[in-house]
Amino acid sequence: MENKIRKKIELSASGKEKLARMFNVTHRSVCYALDFKRNSVQAAKIREAALINGGKSVSYTHLRAHE
């Protein structure tokens, strides 16, 4: 198995909705930004705003079977 350390920002559902309205994007776009699945300038701004508004940065290990 292959271990990968991943990052994400945890934020409440209401916090995600607030960011979606603030940046005029969909809830899904906010989720992708907070899960580091997108790395655009706007995604970076969303992550920064999430941390300012009570989000917590966490790291976790993703176990993946080696193929």
C-alpha positions as CSV (number, residue, x, y, z in Angstrom):
1,M,0.0,0.0,0.0
2,E,1.0,3.5,-0.7
3,N,0.6,6.2,2.0
4,K,-0.1,9.8,0.9
5,I,-0.4,12.7,3.3
6,R,-3.3,14.9,2.2
7,K,-4.4,18.3,3.5
8,K,-7.9,19.8,3.8
9,I,-9.6,22.5,5.6
10,E,-12.6,21.6,7.8
11,L,-15.4,24.1,8.0
12,S,-19.1,23.9,9.0
13,A,-21.8,23.6,6.4
14,S,-23.0,27.1,7.2
15,G,-19.4,28.4,6.8
16,K,-19.2,26.7,3.3
17,E,-22.5,28.3,2.3
18,K,-21.2,31.7,3.5
19,L,-18.1,31.3,1.4
20,A,-20.1,30.2,-1.7
21,R,-22.2,33.4,-1.4
22,M,-19.1,35.5,-0.7
23,F,-17.2,34.3,-3.8
24,N,-20.3,33.8,-6.0
25,V,-19.5,30.1,-6.6
26,T,-21.3,26.8,-6.0
27,H,-21.1,24.9,-2.7
28,R,-19.3,22.2,-4.7
29,S,-16.6,24.7,-5.8
30,V,-16.0,25.6,-2.1
31,C,-15.7,21.9,-1.2
32,Y,-13.2,21.2,-4.0
33,A,-11.1,24.2,-2.8
34,L,-11.2,23.1,0.8
35,D,-10.2,19.6,-0.1
36,F,-7.3,20.9,-2.2
37,K,-8.8,19.3,-5.3
38,R,-8.5,22.7,-7.1
39,N,-5.5,24.9,-7.0
40,S,-6.6,28.1,-8.8
41,V,-6.1,31.6,-7.5
42,Q,-9.7,31.7,-6.5
43,A,-9.4,28.4,-4.7
44,A,-6.5,29.7,-2.7
45,K,-8.5,32.8,-1.8
46,I,-11.4,30.6,-0.7
47,R,-9.0,28.6,1.5
48,E,-7.6,31.7,3.1
49,A,-11.1,33.1,3.8
50,A,-12.1,29.7,5.3
51,L,-9.2,29.9,7.7
52,I,-10.0,33.4,8.7
53,N,-13.7,32.4,9.3
54,G,-13.0,29.6,11.7
55,G,-11.8,26.7,9.4
56,K,-9.2,24.3,10.7
57,S,-6.4,23.0,8.5
58,V,-5.9,19.3,9.0
59,S,-3.6,16.6,7.5
60,Y,-4.4,13.0,7.1
61,T,-3.0,9.9,5.6
62,H,-4.7,8.4,2.6
63,L,-4.0,4.7,2.2
64,R,-4.2,3.5,-1.3
65,A,-3.6,0.0,-2.6
66,H,-0.6,-0.2,-4.9
67,E,-1.6,-1.3,-8.3
